[in-house]
């Protein structure tokens, strides 16, 4: 008899993308442009977020202070929002759509509905040119079941990358698994990796199908949710096996001795290791598209490891305007910005051509809420780091009219990435001031 725990445990393992056989030569000359999106749950301490001044005459706010050394390479974008998320209660409608700018379907089951995310729009353009079309990362297992308070499946709160309206992309949460995959890609060890992924996926899907016949209706819904995520991996494995041999070379070597631990010591180390994985993936050109979730929607990760914090993230975000909770909320906000700054700094230290990998990247920092206490979707905390291969004008605090579409930023980013679109979500055009 297969235990329910044994199969549902798979929702938290580091299943990731296969090493693709379809390779394309990296063109000589101009380096490639990369795109990453880092998502923070539960909003931010708004009082400490907004900078003073605008344009190129602005001052970093307390929350953004960790970006001081990188100020000339970031844009802080004020007054953006996702209008298509305005009708939902709580977190899920807003957070699942942070990169899709769509309205998600309200459902407690597996019949989910959203839209394609901006990262996957980019990946569709260049995914065949690198070993991995995109890299989806996180630090907490996928949440399953139904949030009875609002009536949405928790699957929505565990994914920001969607390849289409019904397919959220499974995240990898084990840093060692990520590094091994990147190392295999960079060193050309593709065949064994694809076989390993296929065998593991077949076993997981087979066990899930068998278990489905042994459980009640509620557990069937949970298993269906889980299997919908695994199907996205199945499709990628199939595409990999159908690929043709082409030539691809890593832009930088990887050190097998630099293997990260399988079980990080704590949350802070886990996050830092995942930042390192994105930096390594971009430097080697094993992928040009990545997403990372600091936590699932409604995340209540304990931040007691930070001096002055004594509670979980979600608890503190519901501050009810209490001074001490707001103080702790601010500390947590600055910590998240510091991790973002760490990634940008790493990319800025990687020389590439006449510039750096950061010069050739766009790295988004975003939350789907401004104030977590009110679940406010207006005036979202958005930062765009990197210069996008010279297409992004950095060093600005750009203040827009209230409720300017976040989707306009994505139109600009896709243009800079080399995957231009006329419309995305509720966009009305490119976001003024972003493109150089």
C-alpha positions as CSV (number, residue, x, y, z in Angstrom):
1,X,0.0,0.0,0.0
2,X,1.4,3.4,-1.0
3,X,1.1,6.0,1.8
4,X,-0.5,9.3,1.0
5,X,2.5,11.0,2.6
6,X,4.9,9.2,0.3
7,X,3.4,10.5,-2.9
8,X,2.4,14.0,-1.8
9,X,5.9,14.4,-0.5
10,X,6.9,14.8,-4.2
11,X,5.3,18.2,-4.3
12,X,8.3,19.5,-2.3
13,X,11.1,17.7,-4.1
14,X,13.4,19.5,-6.5
15,X,12.0,18.2,-9.8
16,X,13.2,20.6,-12.4
17,X,13.8,21.0,-16.1
18,X,15.5,18.5,-18.3
19,X,18.8,19.2,-20.1
20,X,17.6,19.9,-23.6
21,X,19.3,18.3,-26.6
22,X,18.2,21.2,-28.8
23,X,21.2,23.6,-28.6
24,X,22.0,26.6,-30.5
25,X,25.4,28.3,-30.9
26,X,25.8,31.5,-28.9
27,X,26.3,34.2,-31.4
28,X,29.7,35.9,-31.3
29,X,29.9,39.6,-30.4
30,X,27.0,41.1,-28.4
31,X,26.2,39.1,-25.2
32,X,22.7,37.7,-24.7
33,X,20.1,39.5,-22.6
34,X,18.8,37.7,-19.5
35,X,15.5,38.2,-17.6
36,X,14.8,37.2,-14.0
37,X,11.8,37.9,-11.7
38,X,12.0,37.7,-7.9
39,X,8.7,37.6,-6.1
40,X,8.2,38.6,-2.4
41,X,5.0,37.5,-0.6
42,X,2.9,39.5,1.8
43,X,3.8,43.0,0.5
44,X,6.1,45.5,2.2
45,X,6.2,48.2,4.8
46,X,4.9,51.0,2.6
47,X,6.0,53.8,4.9
48,X,9.6,52.8,4.5
49,X,9.4,51.9,0.7
50,X,8.8,55.0,-1.4
51,X,11.9,57.1,-2.3
52,X,12.1,60.8,-2.0
53,X,12.4,62.7,-5.3
54,X,12.0,61.4,-8.8
55,X,13.7,61.0,-12.1
56,X,17.4,60.9,-11.6
57,X,17.2,63.2,-8.5
58,X,16.0,60.8,-5.9
59,X,17.1,59.4,-2.5
60,X,16.9,55.8,-1.4
61,X,14.2,55.0,1.1
62,X,15.1,53.0,4.3
63,X,13.7,49.8,2.6
64,X,15.8,50.3,-0.5
65,X,19.0,51.3,1.3
66,X,20.7,47.9,0.5
67,X,20.7,49.0,-3.1
68,X,22.9,52.0,-2.5
69,X,26.0,50.6,-4.3
70,X,23.8,49.7,-7.3
71,X,21.6,52.8,-7.5
72,X,22.8,53.7,-11.0
73,X,21.7,50.3,-12.3
74,X,18.2,50.1,-10.8
75,X,14.9,51.8,-11.5
76,X,12.2,52.1,-8.8
77,X,8.8,52.2,-10.4
78,X,5.9,53.8,-8.4
79,X,2.1,53.6,-8.8
80,X,1.9,50.5,-10.9
81,X,-0.8,47.9,-10.4
82,X,-2.4,44.8,-12.0
83,X,-6.1,45.8,-12.7
84,X,-7.0,42.2,-13.6
85,X,-6.4,41.1,-10.0
86,X,-8.6,43.7,-8.3
87,X,-11.7,41.5,-7.9
88,X,-10.2,38.8,-5.6
89,X,-10.1,38.5,-1.9
90,X,-6.9,37.9,0.0
91,X,-3.6,36.9,-1.7
92,X,-4.1,34.3,-4.4
93,X,-5.8,36.4,-7.2
94,X,-3.1,39.0,-6.9
95,X,0.0,36.8,-6.3
96,X,-0.7,34.1,-8.9
97,X,-1.0,36.9,-11.5
98,X,2.0,39.0,-10.7
99,X,3.7,38.0,-13.9
100,X,0.6,37.1,-16.0
101,X,-1.5,40.3,-15.5
102,X,-4.5,38.0,-15.9
103,X,-7.6,37.2,-13.8
104,X,-7.3,33.8,-12.3
105,X,-10.2,31.4,-12.3
106,X,-11.7,30.9,-8.8
107,X,-11.6,27.2,-8.1
108,X,-10.9,24.9,-5.2
109,X,-9.8,22.1,-7.5
110,X,-7.5,21.2,-10.4
111,X,-9.4,23.1,-13.1
112,X,-7.1,26.1,-12.7
113,X,-7.0,29.1,-15.1
114,X,-4.6,32.0,-15.4
115,X,-2.5,33.2,-18.3
116,X,1.0,33.0,-19.7
117,X,3.6,34.8,-17.6
118,X,6.0,37.4,-19.0
119,X,9.1,35.2,-18.2
120,X,7.6,32.4,-20.4
121,X,6.9,34.9,-23.2
122,X,10.6,35.6,-23.2
123,X,11.5,31.9,-22.9
124,X,9.4,31.0,-25.9
125,X,11.6,33.4,-27.9
126,X,15.0,32.1,-26.8
127,X,14.3,28.8,-25.0
128,X,15.8,26.7,-27.8
129,X,19.1,28.6,-27.7
130,X,20.2,27.4,-24.2
131,X,20.2,24.0,-22.4
132,X,17.4,25.1,-20.1
133,X,14.5,27.2,-21.6
134,X,13.9,28.7,-18.1
135,X,14.7,28.1,-14.5
136,X,11.9,28.2,-11.8
137,X,13.2,28.3,-8.2
138,X,11.9,28.6,-4.7
139,X,12.7,27.7,-1.1
140,X,9.4,26.2,0.1
141,X,7.4,23.2,-1.1
142,X,4.3,23.6,-3.2
143,X,1.2,24.1,-1.1
144,X,-1.8,21.9,-1.9
145,X,-5.4,21.8,-0.8
146,X,-7.9,24.6,-0.6
147,X,-7.7,27.8,1.4
148,X,-11.2,27.6,2.9
149,X,-11.1,31.3,3.9
150,X,-11.2,32.5,0.2
151,X,-12.1,29.3,-1.7
152,X,-9.0,29.1,-3.9
153,X,-6.7,26.2,-4.4
154,X,-3.3,26.9,-2.8
155,X,-1.6,25.9,-6.1
156,X,-2.2,29.5,-7.2
157,X,-0.1,30.7,-4.3
158,X,2.9,28.4,-5.1
159,X,3.6,29.5,-8.7
160,X,4.3,32.7,-10.6
161,X,5.6,31.1,-13.8
162,X,2.9,29.8,-16.2
163,X,3.6,28.4,-19.6
164,X,-0.1,28.9,-20.5
165,X,-3.4,29.5,-18.8
166,X,-3.6,26.0,-17.2
167,X,0.0,25.1,-16.7
168,X,2.0,26.5,-13.8
169,X,5.7,25.4,-13.9
170,X,7.1,23.3,-11.2
171,X,9.8,24.9,-9.1
172,X,13.1,23.5,-7.9
173,X,13.8,24.0,-4.2
174,X,16.9,21.9,-3.7
175,X,20.0,24.0,-4.5
176,X,22.2,20.9,-5.0
177,X,19.8,19.6,-7.6
178,X,19.8,22.9,-9.4
179,X,23.6,23.1,-9.4
180,X,23.9,19.5,-10.7
181,X,21.5,20.3,-13.5
182,X,23.5,23.4,-14.4
183,X,26.8,21.6,-14.2
184,X,25.5,18.8,-16.5
185,X,24.3,21.4,-19.0
186,X,27.6,23.4,-18.9
187,X,29.7,20.2,-19.3
188,X,27.5,18.6,-22.0
189,X,26.3,15.6,-20.0
190,X,22.9,15.6,-21.5
191,X,21.8,12.0,-22.2
192,X,22.0,10.6,-18.7
193,X,20.3,13.6,-17.3
194,X,17.3,13.2,-19.7
195,X,17.0,9.5,-18.9
196,X,17.1,10.2,-15.1
197,X,14.4,12.8,-15.4
198,X,12.2,10.5,-17.5
199,X,12.5,7.6,-15.1
200,X,11.8,9.8,-12.1
201,X,8.8,11.4,-13.7
202,X,7.4,8.1,-14.9
203,X,7.7,6.7,-11.3
204,X,6.1,9.7,-9.7
205,X,3.2,9.9,-12.2
206,X,2.6,6.2,-12.0
207,X,2.5,6.2,-8.2
208,X,0.1,9.1,-8.2
209,X,-2.3,7.4,-10.6
210,X,-2.3,4.2,-8.5
211,X,-2.8,6.2,-5.3
212,X,-5.7,8.1,-6.8
213,X,-7.8,4.9,-6.9
214,X,-7.2,4.3,-3.2
215,X,-8.3,7.6,-1.6
216,X,-11.4,9.7,-1.1
217,X,-12.7,12.7,-3.0
218,X,-10.8,15.3,-1.1
219,X,-7.5,13.6,-1.6
220,X,-8.3,13.0,-5.3
221,X,-8.5,16.8,-5.7
222,X,-5.1,17.2,-4.1
223,X,-3.5,14.5,-6.3
224,X,-5.1,16.1,-9.4
225,X,-3.5,19.4,-8.4
226,X,-0.1,17.8,-8.0
227,X,-0.3,15.9,-11.3
228,X,-1.3,19.0,-13.2
229,X,2.1,20.4,-12.1
230,X,4.0,17.3,-13.0
231,X,2.5,17.3,-16.5
232,X,4.4,20.5,-17.3
233,X,7.6,18.6,-16.6
234,X,6.4,15.7,-18.7
235,X,5.9,18.0,-21.7
236,X,9.4,19.3,-21.3
237,X,11.0,15.9,-21.1
238,X,9.1,14.9,-24.3
239,X,10.3,18.0,-26.1
240,X,13.9,17.3,-25.0
241,X,13.8,13.8,-26.3
242,X,12.6,15.1,-29.7
243,X,15.3,17.7,-30.0
244,X,18.0,17.7,-32.6
245,X,21.8,17.9,-31.9
246,X,23.2,21.4,-32.3
247,X,26.3,23.1,-30.9
248,X,26.2,25.1,-27.7
249,X,29.0,26.2,-25.4
250,X,28.9,27.5,-21.9
251,X,30.0,31.2,-21.6
252,X,31.8,30.3,-18.3
253,X,33.2,27.2,-16.6
254,X,31.6,25.6,-13.6
255,X,33.5,24.1,-10.7
256,X,32.3,20.6,-9.6
257,X,33.8,21.3,-6.2
258,X,31.5,24.2,-5.6
259,X,28.5,21.9,-5.1
260,X,26.1,23.5,-2.5
261,X,24.7,21.5,0.4
262,X,21.5,19.5,-0.2
263,X,19.9,20.8,3.0
264,X,20.8,24.5,3.7
265,X,21.3,25.3,7.3
266,X,18.5,27.9,7.4
267,X,16.1,30.0,5.4
268,X,18.7,32.8,4.9
269,X,21.3,30.4,3.5
270,X,18.7,28.7,1.3
271,X,17.8,32.0,-0.3
272,X,21.4,33.0,-0.8
273,X,22.2,29.7,-2.5
274,X,19.3,30.2,-4.9
275,X,20.5,33.7,-5.7
276,X,23.9,32.0,-6.5
277,X,22.1,29.5,-8.8
278,X,20.5,32.3,-10.8
279,X,23.9,34.1,-11.1
280,X,25.6,30.9,-12.2
281,X,22.9,30.1,-14.7
282,X,23.1,33.5,-16.3
283,X,26.9,33.7,-16.3
284,X,27.2,30.3,-18.0
285,X,24.3,31.0,-20.3
286,X,22.6,27.7,-19.4
287,X,19.4,29.7,-19.3
288,X,18.5,33.3,-20.0
289,X,15.2,33.3,-18.1
290,X,14.6,32.6,-14.4
291,X,12.0,33.2,-11.6
292,X,12.4,32.9,-7.9
293,X,9.8,32.9,-5.1
294,X,11.0,34.0,-1.6
295,X,8.0,32.2,-0.3
296,X,4.5,31.0,-1.3
297,X,1.5,33.3,-0.9
298,X,0.5,33.8,2.7
299,X,4.0,32.6,3.7
300,X,4.6,32.7,7.4
301,X,8.3,31.8,7.4
302,X,9.8,32.7,10.7
303,X,12.2,35.6,10.6
304,X,13.4,35.2,14.2
305,X,16.9,34.9,12.7
306,X,16.9,38.6,12.1
307,X,17.7,40.8,15.1
308,X,14.6,42.6,16.3
309,X,12.1,40.1,14.7
310,X,10.1,37.7,16.8
311,X,7.3,36.4,14.4
312,X,6.5,35.0,11.0
313,X,6.2,37.0,7.9
314,X,2.5,36.8,7.3
315,X,1.7,37.5,11.0
316,X,3.9,40.6,10.9
317,X,2.4,41.8,7.6
318,X,-1.0,42.0,9.3
319,X,0.3,44.7,11.5
320,X,-3.0,46.5,12.3
321,X,-0.9,49.7,12.4
322,X,0.8,48.5,15.6
323,X,4.2,50.2,15.9
324,X,6.2,47.1,16.8
325,X,4.8,45.0,14.1
326,X,5.4,47.7,11.5
327,X,9.0,47.9,12.8
328,X,9.5,44.2,12.3
329,X,7.7,44.4,8.9
330,X,10.3,47.0,7.9
331,X,13.2,44.8,8.9
332,X,11.8,41.9,6.9
333,X,11.3,44.2,3.9
334,X,14.9,45.4,4.0
335,X,16.2,41.8,4.3
336,X,14.4,40.8,1.1
337,X,15.8,43.9,-0.7
338,X,19.3,42.9,0.6
339,X,19.0,39.5,-1.0
340,X,18.0,41.1,-4.3
341,X,21.0,43.4,-4.0
342,X,23.2,40.4,-3.3
343,X,22.1,38.9,-6.7
344,X,22.6,42.2,-8.5
345,X,26.0,42.6,-7.0
346,X,27.1,39.1,-8.0
347,X,26.0,39.7,-11.6
348,X,27.8,43.1,-11.6
349,X,31.1,41.3,-10.7
350,X,30.8,38.9,-13.6
351,X,32.7,40.5,-16.5
352,X,31.2,40.0,-20.0
353,X,32.5,41.7,-23.1
354,X,33.0,45.4,-22.3
355,X,30.5,45.2,-19.4
356,X,29.1,42.8,-16.9
357,X,26.3,40.2,-16.8
358,X,24.2,42.7,-14.9
359,X,24.6,45.2,-17.7
360,X,23.1,42.5,-19.9
361,X,20.3,41.5,-17.6
362,X,16.9,42.7,-16.3
363,X,16.1,41.5,-12.8
364,X,12.7,42.3,-11.4
365,X,11.9,42.6,-7.7
366,X,8.1,42.6,-7.1
367,X,5.4,41.9,-4.7
368,X,1.7,41.6,-5.7
369,X,0.6,43.6,-2.7
370,X,1.8,46.9,-1.4
371,X,0.5,46.8,2.2
372,X,0.0,43.3,3.4
373,X,-2.4,44.3,6.2
374,X,-5.0,45.6,3.7
375,X,-4.1,43.3,0.8
376,X,-3.7,46.5,-1.2
377,X,-2.9,45.8,-4.9
378,X,-2.3,49.5,-5.7
379,X,1.1,51.2,-5.8
380,X,3.0,48.0,-6.0
381,X,6.6,47.8,-4.8
382,X,8.5,47.3,-8.1
383,X,12.2,47.5,-8.8
384,X,13.9,46.7,-12.1
385,X,17.7,46.1,-11.9
386,X,20.2,45.8,-14.7
387,X,20.5,47.6,-18.0
388,X,19.1,44.9,-20.4
389,X,22.0,45.0,-22.8
390,X,21.9,48.8,-23.0
391,X,18.1,48.9,-23.6
392,X,17.2,49.9,-20.1
393,X,17.8,53.4,-18.7
394,X,18.9,52.9,-15.1
395,X,19.3,55.0,-12.0
396,X,15.8,56.4,-11.9
397,X,12.8,56.7,-9.6
398,X,9.9,56.8,-12.1
399,X,6.6,58.0,-10.7
400,X,3.5,57.4,-12.9
401,X,-0.1,58.4,-12.6
402,X,-1.9,56.2,-10.1
403,X,-2.9,52.8,-11.4
404,X,-0.7,52.7,-14.4
405,X,-0.7,49.1,-15.8
406,X,2.1,46.9,-14.5
407,X,1.7,45.1,-17.8
408,X,3.2,48.2,-19.5
409,X,6.5,47.4,-17.8
410,X,6.4,43.9,-19.2
411,X,5.8,45.2,-22.7
412,X,9.0,47.3,-22.2
413,X,11.0,44.4,-20.8
414,X,10.0,42.0,-23.6
415,X,11.0,44.7,-26.1
416,X,14.4,45.0,-24.4
417,X,14.7,41.3,-24.3
418,X,14.2,40.9,-28.0
419,X,10.7,39.4,-27.9
420,X,8.5,42.5,-28.6
421,X,4.7,42.3,-28.3
422,X,2.0,44.8,-29.0
423,X,0.0,43.9,-26.0
424,X,0.4,42.0,-22.7
425,X,-2.5,41.7,-20.3
426,X,-4.1,45.1,-19.9
427,X,-1.2,47.0,-21.3
428,X,-1.7,50.3,-23.0
429,X,1.9,50.5,-24.4
430,X,5.5,50.5,-23.2
431,X,6.2,52.1,-19.8
432,X,7.5,55.6,-20.3
433,X,11.1,56.3,-19.2
434,X,12.2,52.7,-18.9
435,X,13.7,52.1,-22.3
436,X,16.9,53.9,-23.2
